[in-house]
Amino acid sequence: MIRIQVKQQNQQFQKITLVGHACYADYGKDIVCAGVSAILTTTVNGILLIHEKAITFQQQKDFVLEIHSEDEVTQKLIFNMVSLFYELQEKYPKNIKVESEE
């Protein structure tokens, strides 16, 4: 299961952590993992094109995205990403879990 931890403070996104594998299908054929990867990659690349210091990320065992900017565009793009993760969770509850922390 992919576990996504969303940390907010004062209704501003601060940190997103992704851990695990969806286990929907074999590696390379897993549509849930592919969806999560596409959403994450598109969002990160979009933010970096607009404001390269708005975020930083690390990918080792976990993927950790830290949000350094409270500007409206960055926050809306992160909100959109998280909303899409919640939609995936509704369709694939055995494969993805999104948890929010304030």
Order of alpha helices (4+ residues) and beta strands (2+ residues): beta-beta-alpha-beta-beta-alpha-beta
